[in-house]
Amino acid sequence: MTPPSIKSLHGVTREVTVDVEGPTQEVKDPWGNFSRGATATTKINRKDFGLTWNRVLETGGVVVGEDVDIFVEIELVKK
């Protein structure tokens, strides 16, 4: 499932696509609570949000890459 989502970063708002896996099947934990989980991932280019600072290293590389991987782990607990 990949619902679009509006995100703001550094004062810039862009629509990004978030890949969602789950929710998982409901499970009962040792304390009697029922829970489900889900994972959401996306990748953004930081320059798309106006974050352009970088520094060249002596070896020729750069300090900060352009792509940012975002991972979110979600646990929902019903008590």
Order of alpha helices (4+ residues) and beta strands (2+ residues): beta-beta-beta-beta-beta-beta
